[in-house]
Amino acid sequence: MDFFNSALGKNITFVRPAYFIISGFTGIPNIRYYYVFLFFVYIISVLANAAVMGVICLDHNLRIPKYVPVFNLALVDLLGNSVVVPKVLDIFLFNHPQIPYSDCLTFLFFCYLCVLMQALNLVALSYDRVIAIVYPLHYPVKVTHRFMISLIASLWVFVITVMLVVVGLLTRLSFCQSVVINSYICDHGPIYWLACNDYTPNDVFGWIVTVLVLYLPLTIVLISYMCIGYALAKVATVQERMKGFKTCTAHLSLVAIYFIPQSVTFSLGADIEPNARILNLSLTMVFPPMLNPIIYVLQTREIKESLKNNVCKIIKTAMLHPAELELKKNMERLWQLDVLPYHSEKLATRSREDQEALNLL
């Protein structure tokens, strides 16, 4: 970070506090129950996102380019909630409001890294929907594993670079007076508003990031759905239009859940009342990661069927007698050794006799 600390002149000394104090909600009785509520939301989020990631990894039918950004979204949601909620519980339920300066900047880095990545991941999902509906014949060529993985990796590099600049600009600020952050995390705006030297670069770059990672992705998503709507309007029957639109409902739900509260919070900036900002930001950071996997399970037929099949398979396996379980394992090994007569272009399938034998178990 020496570049940021020496960019404005020579022999600059910055006053950095030993720690910050996270204030949280002020003047609200029994607020501890809200943090307990966040804990239960976190548990559901971890289980749901882990289930989606597990299903995509275990089911060969879901290892297609379409589900690369879905897997990444589940990963980001899991990481985001795991960064925020445990630390928030430690601060407010176990009464540890003081957080060292360097730890606070690290906490801020990972919190906003996941928030920004969620927004850009929705753009990747909208790209998949646009190609699938507007250019269906080009879909196998334009949406490939290599392209989707490269796209997701590029987005990660971009948000990491942005957050390094954000944290670097914070290190050139001096904090001469208050060290109380009026938020429930190490929040970017409430931190640089405490500075006693010029924080204009932080303010300007904060708005640039908001435009690049909030308004620009939202604009791209809206334009993509205008293209989708135009393409569906040219479809002959209403049934076919609805069938095409239903493939987008899960993504549209995620867009609404994420962008509406985020737009309110970052548009108002310092004008929003502190408690309202904390409530809005906390729900925005914690609730979408819980709802995203649930929405995809309920509205995506492939994931729903795969999850149901895997659960049924686990239950049946648990109910098998040890001798029957050993017989099934032996049959699986024999099948793996003799797949050549029964293979397709995607994955080997069992013969009718093998499948009937397994069903008898």
Secondary structure, DSSP 4 states (H G I P E B T S, - for coil): -HHHHHTT-SS------SEEEE----S-TTTHHHHHHHHHHHHHHHHHHHHHHHHHHH-GGG-SGGGHHHHHHHHHHHHHHHHHHHHHHHHHTTT--EEEHHHHHHHHHHHHHHHHHHHHHHHHHHHHHHHHHHSGGGHHHHS-HHHHHHHHHHHHHHHHHHHHHHHHHHTT----S--EESSSS--HHHHHTT-SS--HHHHHHHHHHHIIIIIHHHHHHHHHHHHHHHHHHTSS-HHHHHHHHHTTHHHHHHHHHHHHHHHHHHHHGGGS-HHHHHHHHHHHHHHHHHHHHHHHHHH-HHHHHHHHHHHHHHHHHHHS-HHHHHHHHHHHHHHHHS-GGGB-SS-B---HHHHHHHHH-
